[in-house]
Amino acid sequence: MFVVKNPQKVVEIEGIKIGGTGENPTVLIGTMFYTGHKIVERRKEGKFNRKRAEELINMQETLSDETGIPSMLDIVAVSAEEFKNYIDFVADVTDMPFMIDAWKIPPKIGAAKYVKEIGLENRVIYNSLSPWSEDLDKEIAELKKIGLKHGLTVAYNMADPTVEGRISLLNDLLLPSLEKAGFENILIDTSVLNTPAIALSILANKQIKEEFGYPVGCAPSNGTDMWKYPREQWGKIGFAAVDSAAHAISALMWNDFMLYGAIENAKWIFPAVATASSILATFLYDETEKLPSDTHPISKLFPEFVEQLKK
């Protein structure tokens, strides 16, 4: 039921493996410096609360170590100069890989050039080469000249958001664009627009893994963050419950990575996804009679149960 039969491409970035047939747990990616992030003090200058930013990164790293869920960062900025400040800081305080994330081409390309200049291209994922790029040909040409290794694309077809529409967009536009841009490693994000639509992303993930074998993921937080009802009716605990459920369900079903939204949410997302990953590992054991590595959440959190399965 859960095993994808055809060969899968596993992307490895600074020791973190993304993809496969279930042997690697879902990678969680926390977002920093997003619009409205309280640690950002003056965006034009790229000034931020460095102490609090480091605390948030340390929190995610600690939860990653405790649960066995690998982690990365997603850095958001609106200008190349702002990106430089964030990149220098993140590179100094952590060894985690990170994404450079912006809506417009100039800041993303500026950030891509900068990480190449300072020798961080092995750690950086371009987020993203998307179907709504304002000048896709220009963006591809710039990326080809820079030579980044890791790229993400967003498989969302605005004219046809069905699974079939996303697959056709990948075939006709996105995969050829990624190849022209020169990326060695490709990640595919099946964009989420609301909470129940997470189902369409999950179904698209399975189809993409079966047809292409690329690592796939999504951002369930795009749905939960935009759904105001939980916070308004049930408060922070209610929202955390909804957010945890959405990410845990997604982790059970063909998500090699997930952008889980604001890094502050790590404290409930990591335990939820580690629980789901342990359940999934047991499903996969039932199908394959194979157990994951000693660093997997099921091994770290349920070692006695793992020993029982081995016997």
N, C-alpha and C positions, 0 to 999 in steps of 0.2 A: 504493500500500500504506500509506504513512504519512500522506498528506495527508487531512485531514478536509474534505469538500467543502462543507458548509454554512457560512454566515457564523459567525464566532466573535467573542465579546466580549473585547476586550483591556482589562484594568484597568491603569491607570497610577498608581503611587504614588510621588510625589517623583522622577519621572524613570525609575522602574523599570517596565518593561512586563511584564505577566504574561498569558499566553494567546496565542491566535492559531493559525495553521496551520503552525507550525514556524519562522517568521521570528525569533521571540524565544527565546533559550536558556532552559533550565530555571533558575528562581530558587532558590537554596539558602538555607535558613533555619536558623541555628545557635541552639541553646538554651542559655540561661544561667540560673544561680541555681536550677537544678533540684534535686530531692531528692538529697542526697549530693554536691552540687557542692562541691569542696574550697575554693573561694574564699569560700563563705558561712561566716562565723565565728559570728554569733549571729542566727538567723533571726527571732526575735521582734522584735529591734531593727532588723532590716534592715541589720546590719553585715556588711561583706564586705571582702575584700582588693582595694582599689581599683586598686592598681598592677597586680596580676595580671589583673584584669578588663579593664583598658585594653589590656594586652598581647594578650589573647585577641581583643578586638575589632579591634585593629590587624592581627593575623595574618589574620583573616578578610578584612579590607578589602584587604590586600596580595595575598592569593591571588585575590580577586575581580578586582583590577586586572590581575594577571599572566595570568589565564586567560580573561577576558572573561565569566565567569559572574557575573551580578548576585547580590547577597546582602542578606539582612535578618536580624533577630534575633527570637528568641522568648524573652520574659521571663516567668519563672515565679515566683509568690509565693503565700503562703497568707493574706495579709491586705492590706487597702487601704493601711495605713501602710507595710508592707514594700514594696509596689509603688511608692509615692511615692519612696522612696530610690533604687530601681533606675531608675525613669523619669527622675528628675532627673540621675542619673549618665550614663545612656545618651544623653540629649538633649544633655548637655554635651560628651561626647567623640566623638560621631559624628553624621553626618547621615543614617545609614541608617534606613529605616522599621523598625518593630518591632511584634511581636504582644504583647498582654497575655493571659497564659495562666494559668488557675486552674481547679481542679475545681469549686469552690463559686461560687455566684452573688455573694454579698456582696463578696468581694475583686475580682472582675472588674468589677462595677458601680462599685465605689469607684474603681478604676483608670480606668474609662471616664469617670467624672465629672471626675477629676483632669486627664486629658489634655485634656478639653474646656475646663476652667477655664484651663489654661496655654497654650492655643492650639496644641496638637500633634495635633489630630484628623486632620489631613491625612496624618500619618506613621504612624498607628496602626491596626492590624487587630485586631478583637475576636475572640479565640480561646477558646471558640467558642460558637455557638448550637447546642446538640447535642440529639439525641433523648432523652438521659438527664438532661436538666436537671431539678432537683428541683422547679422551679415555672416551667414554660416561659412561661405567660401573664404572670406577674409580671415575668420577665426581659425579655420583649418590651415590656411597658409602660414599664419603666425605660429601656430602650434608645431607645425612641421619644422619650421626654422629653429624653434626653441629645443625641441627634442625631449619633452617629458615622457616618462615611462608609463605612468598609470593614469587612465582616464575613465570617467564615469559618464554615461549618457542616460537620458530620461526617456523611457519608452512610454510616452503618453500621446495618443493620437486624438487631438481635439475634435476632429471630424467624426471619429469612430472610436470611442473609449472602450470598446469590447476587447476581449483577448485577441480576436482576429485582427482588429484594427491596430493593435500594438505590434503584433508580429509583422504585419505588412509594412508598418513604418520602419521597423528595424531592418527588414530586408531591402526596402526601397531607398532609405535615406541614411539611417543612423549608423549601421555597421559599415557601409562604404565610407562614410565620413570619418569614423574612428580610424579606419585603416589608412585613409589619406593623411590624417593628422599624425600618424606614425606611432601611436600608442602600442607598447608591447603587451600591456595587460589591460583588459577591459572589464568594467563592472557595469551592470545594467540595473537601473532604478525604475521600477514600475510604479509610477507616481500615484500617490493617494490623495483624493480630494475631500473625502468625508469618511466618517467611521465605518458605516456599512460597506462602502466601496472598497475597503481593505480586501474584501473577498475577491474582487476583480483583479487586484494586484497579485494576490496569492495564486489565483488560477493562471494568470499570465506568467508568473515566476515558474510554475511547473512546466508550462508549455515551452518557455524559453530554454529551460534546462534540458528538456527532452530534445528540442530541435537544434540548439546551438551549443549547449554545454557551458555557457559562460556563468560566472557567479552572478547571482541576482539578489535583489533586496528591495526594500521600500522604506517609507517613513510613515509608520502608523500615527506618529505624533501630528502629522499634517491634518489628520482627521480628528483626533481627540482634542488638540489645541483649539480648533475652530468650533467645536461643539460646546456652546456656552452653558447648556442646561446642567451638566453635572456640577460645575462650580457654583452656579446660581442656586440650585436646589439642594445640593448635598455637601457643598463646601469642599475644602482641600482634600479631606479624606475620601469623599465621594469621587472627586476627580482622579485621585491617585489610584482608586480601585478600577475605574474605567480605563485609565491609561495603562495600568498593569495588565488588565485582561486583554486589551487590544494587542499589546506587545507579546504577551505570552502565547496567545493563539497564533500570532504571526510567526513566532519562533518555532512553533510546532510544524509549520507548513512551508517548506521551500523558501526560506529567507536566509541566505548566506550572510547577509549583513542588514542592519537596520539603523537608520538615522532616528534616534529616539527623542530628538528635540532638545530643549534647554538642558544643559549639563546639570543643573540643579535637581532634575528629576531622576538622576542616577540612583538615588537612595532607595527608590521603589522599583525602578526598571530592572536593575541588575538582579535582585533577588527573584523577581518574577520570571525573567528570561532564563536564569539558571535553573529554576524549577522546571520550566517547560523543556529546557534542553535535556534535563535528566530523564524526564518522561519520554521524550523523543528517542533518546539513546536506548531505552528499554524496548520501545517499539521496534527499533532497528535491530536490536539483539534478537528479538523474536523472529525477525525475517531472515537475518544473516548469520546468527550465532557468533557475531563479532562484537567486541567491546571497544570503546574508544580509548585514547591514551590516558595516562595517569594524571594529566593536567586538565582533563575534561571535567565539567561540573559534576557529573554523576560520580566520578572517581574521587573528587575533592569533598563532596558533600555527603555522599552515601557509600563510603568505602566498604562497610560491612555487607551491604547489599550486593555490591560488585563482586566481592569474594564469594558470596553465595551463588551468583550467576556463573562464576568461573568453575565452580565445583559441579 
